[in-house]
Amino acid sequence: MTSRTSTTPAFPQGTGHRYDVVILGGGIMGSSTAYFVKSLFPETDVCVVEPDSTYAFASTLRASGGVRVLFSCPENIEMSKFGRDFIKAFPTTMAVDGREAPVDWVTGGYLFIVPPEQMGLLEANFEAQQRHGCEVELLAPEALKARFPSMEVSDLGGGVHSTQDGWCDPNGLLQGFRRKAISLGVTYIEDRVAKLVRDRHRVTRAALASGRSIDADTFVNAAGAWSAQLCDHVAMPLPVSPLRRFEHYFTCGNPIERLPYVKDVDRLAFRSEGAGFSGGLVDGGEPRGFNFDVDHEYFERVVWPALAQRFPPFESAKCHRTWSGLYEQCELDGNPIIGRWRELGNFFVVTGFSGHGMMHAPAAGRGIAELIGHGEFRTLDLRRFGYERIEAGAPYPERGIV
Ligand SMILES: Cc1cc2nc3c(=O)[nH]c(=O)nc-3n(C[C@H](O)[C@H](O)[C@H](O)COP(=O)(O)OP(=O)(O)OC[C@H]3O[C@@H](n4cnc5c(N)ncnc54)[C@H](O)[C@@H]3O)c2cc1C
């Protein structure tokens, strides 16, 4: 990709219904992108098209808020490190008119536990995380037991504990990005993209459900689980599907020590929340689709046995609430797609985060802003997450526990 010279303004000024950059979807990804484009290139005229300012079905508001460096791909580790620092400083960085942007950050730590046959992979990931300067500890079953006495460890090979990871309030993060972006001059339009108009190798127009239309130099598809629908308008293949996932709020029913965000290879994942816990167990075989139905038996049938087997005090667990949300699942390799298709030079995608989108939104938004304005990544090199691998059908999989 070519770089623009530093003396050339990145964008011409926009007027009326013509913008320099139009972002399709105003969830965490779209709002982070809007913030970074406007911060890095203040002269840019940016708008975000988002049909629902309550975000009733957006994945962001249904997320569990976890932020971790426990990945295998260097890009994911570095995106998490940037995201974590960014989120910790978020209340003040994103303050508007002296009003802070609270995100309720908790440095609770993360713990990945694996059976003996997965220890080789866990150790390789641990070494990669150490090389990237992460605060991680490799713990044998006895050390796990000493630290978390209620844990059943007899079938485990070990675990990795990342002490500086944690979790935050996804809604606070989204609202903070949105408010700050608006304060910098970004326009949010409450409407739905009904059609994208393509003229050979460019997208020229977004036709909206209200009948209005918006022309722009650059379009960014940040529509999460809906992003493949938008790509269909311009005949761009995008292997991103909606994958339903349940999240539960539950209490333990017995005294238990304070736990980090625990994850295992069967995709059980939970963390403390107030007097109880928030978490679930991802079913990767779930049929793809826009299904928000809640299976109220799922906790008892699937989650509770896994919890109680690992931590016997959860024998008396009680589920108080279950909700469903959608992963924007990248079917090629479970990693995000951040870039553009060479057939369509002004149409960028930032999607496919497959369960990691909240924590990676700051780095992804900054990366897309750099691509748009500089023509290349300037901070983190995210080229391996580009669209080229989709075209080539060459997966770049994440080998941490996802
Ligand atoms: C249960 C659950 C738990 C999760 N836990 C975590 C976690 O612990 N940590 C983590 O990092 N991530 C987590 N995630 C993943 C994370 O929530 C997502 O990766 C992230 O929110 C994706 O953000 P987004 O902005 O791309 O999507 P969304 O938040 O879904 O935003 C997309 C927006 O696009 C809009 N849109 C749709 N169609 C159109 C259209 N035609 N025109 C214009 N706009 C449109 C929608 O209204 C929506 O607001 C979790 C997800 C779920 C479901």
The ligand as an SDF file (V2000), in Angstrom:
LIG
                    3D

 53 58  0  0  0  0  0  0  0  0999 V2000
  -22.0860  -12.8280   24.8610 C   0  0  0  0  0  0  0  0  0  0  0  0
  -20.8760  -12.1310   24.3160 C   0  0  0  0  0  0  0  0  0  0  0  0
  -19.7570  -11.9600   25.1170 C   0  0  0  0  0  0  0  0  0  0  0  0
  -18.6340  -11.3050   24.6170 C   0  0  0  0  0  0  0  0  0  0  0  0
  -17.5770  -11.0910   25.4560 N   0  0  0  0  0  0  0  0  0  0  0  0
  -16.5050  -10.3860   25.0110 C   0  0  0  0  0  0  0  0  0  0  0  0
  -15.4310  -10.1160   25.8810 C   0  0  0  0  0  0  0  0  0  0  0  0
  -15.4310  -10.5270   27.0380 O   0  0  0  0  0  0  0  0  0  0  0  0
  -14.3900   -9.3860   25.4050 N   0  0  0  0  0  0  0  0  0  0  0  0
  -14.3500   -8.9220   24.1200 C   0  0  0  0  0  0  0  0  0  0  0  0
  -13.3820   -8.2770   23.7350 O   0  0  0  0  0  0  0  0  0  0  0  0
  -15.3710   -9.1640   23.2680 N   0  0  0  0  0  0  0  0  0  0  0  0
  -16.4410   -9.8880   23.6790 C   0  0  0  0  0  0  0  0  0  0  0  0
  -17.4690  -10.1610   22.8370 N   0  0  0  0  0  0  0  0  0  0  0  0
  -17.3420   -9.7550   21.4100 C   0  0  0  0  0  0  0  0  0  0  0  0
  -17.6850   -8.2940   21.2180 C   0  0  0  0  0  0  0  0  0  0  0  0
  -18.8930   -8.0020   21.8580 O   0  0  0  0  0  0  0  0  0  0  0  0
  -17.7880   -7.9810   19.7300 C   0  0  0  0  0  0  0  0  0  0  0  0
  -16.6510   -8.4920   19.0460 O   0  0  0  0  0  0  0  0  0  0  0  0
  -17.8620   -6.4810   19.4910 C   0  0  0  0  0  0  0  0  0  0  0  0
  -18.8480   -5.9000   20.3000 O   0  0  0  0  0  0  0  0  0  0  0  0
  -18.1530   -6.1990   18.0260 C   0  0  0  0  0  0  0  0  0  0  0  0
  -18.3650   -4.8060   17.8920 O   0  0  0  0  0  0  0  0  0  0  0  0
  -19.0110   -4.2250   16.5900 P   0  0  0  0  0  0  0  0  0  0  0  0
  -19.0630   -2.7580   16.7440 O   0  0  0  0  0  0  0  0  0  0  0  0
  -18.3050   -4.7980   15.4070 O   0  0  0  0  0  0  0  0  0  0  0  0
  -20.4690   -4.8710   16.5400 O   0  0  0  0  0  0  0  0  0  0  0  0
  -21.8310   -4.3260   17.1770 P   0  0  0  0  0  0  0  0  0  0  0  0
  -21.6620   -3.8820   18.5660 O   0  0  0  0  0  0  0  0  0  0  0  0
  -22.8570   -5.3950   16.9210 O   0  0  0  0  0  0  0  0  0  0  0  0
  -22.1510   -3.0650   16.2910 O   0  0  0  0  0  0  0  0  0  0  0  0
  -22.5240   -3.2100   14.9480 C   0  0  0  0  0  0  0  0  0  0  0  0
  -23.5540   -2.1360   14.6710 C   0  0  0  0  0  0  0  0  0  0  0  0
  -23.8900   -2.1770   13.2850 O   0  0  0  0  0  0  0  0  0  0  0  0
  -25.2180   -1.7370   13.1770 C   0  0  0  0  0  0  0  0  0  0  0  0
  -25.7800   -2.1420   11.8940 N   0  0  0  0  0  0  0  0  0  0  0  0
  -26.2660   -3.3490   11.5160 C   0  0  0  0  0  0  0  0  0  0  0  0
  -26.7510   -3.2980   10.2720 N   0  0  0  0  0  0  0  0  0  0  0  0
  -26.5430   -2.0260    9.8240 C   0  0  0  0  0  0  0  0  0  0  0  0
  -26.8430   -1.3640    8.6010 C   0  0  0  0  0  0  0  0  0  0  0  0
  -27.4560   -1.9920    7.5960 N   0  0  0  0  0  0  0  0  0  0  0  0
  -26.5290   -0.0510    8.5040 N   0  0  0  0  0  0  0  0  0  0  0  0
  -25.8860    0.6020    9.5260 C   0  0  0  0  0  0  0  0  0  0  0  0
  -25.5860   -0.0010   10.7030 N   0  0  0  0  0  0  0  0  0  0  0  0
  -25.9260   -1.2900   10.8480 C   0  0  0  0  0  0  0  0  0  0  0  0
  -25.9270   -2.4000   14.3540 C   0  0  0  0  0  0  0  0  0  0  0  0
  -27.1090   -1.6930   14.7060 O   0  0  0  0  0  0  0  0  0  0  0  0
  -24.8530   -2.3460   15.4490 C   0  0  0  0  0  0  0  0  0  0  0  0
  -25.0510   -1.2780   16.3500 O   0  0  0  0  0  0  0  0  0  0  0  0
  -18.6140  -10.8160   23.2900 C   0  0  0  0  0  0  0  0  0  0  0  0
  -19.7410  -10.9880   22.4820 C   0  0  0  0  0  0  0  0  0  0  0  0
  -20.8610  -11.6370   22.9790 C   0  0  0  0  0  0  0  0  0  0  0  0
  -22.0530  -11.8130   22.1020 C   0  0  0  0  0  0  0  0  0  0  0  0
  1  2  1  0
  2  3  1  0
  2 52  2  0
  3  4  2  0
  4  5  1  0
  4 50  1  0
  5  6  2  0
  6  7  1  0
  6 13  1  0
  7  8  2  0
  7  9  1  0
  9 10  1  0
 10 11  2  0
 10 12  1  0
 12 13  2  0
 13 14  1  0
 14 15  1  0
 14 50  1  0
 15 16  1  0
 16 17  1  0
 16 18  1  0
 18 19  1  0
 18 20  1  0
 20 21  1  0
 20 22  1  0
 22 23  1  0
 23 24  1  0
 24 25  2  0
 24 26  1  0
 24 27  1  0
 27 28  1  0
 28 29  2  0
 28 30  1  0
 28 31  1  0
 31 32  1  0
 32 33  1  0
 33 34  1  0
 33 48  1  0
 34 35  1  0
 35 36  1  0
 35 46  1  0
 36 37  1  0
 36 45  1  0
 37 38  2  0
 38 39  1  0
 39 40  1  0
 39 45  2  0
 40 41  1  0
 40 42  2  0
 42 43  1  0
 43 44  2  0
 44 45  1  0
 46 47  1  0
 46 48  1  0
 48 49  1  0
 50 51  2  0
 51 52  1  0
 52 53  1  0
M  END
$$$$
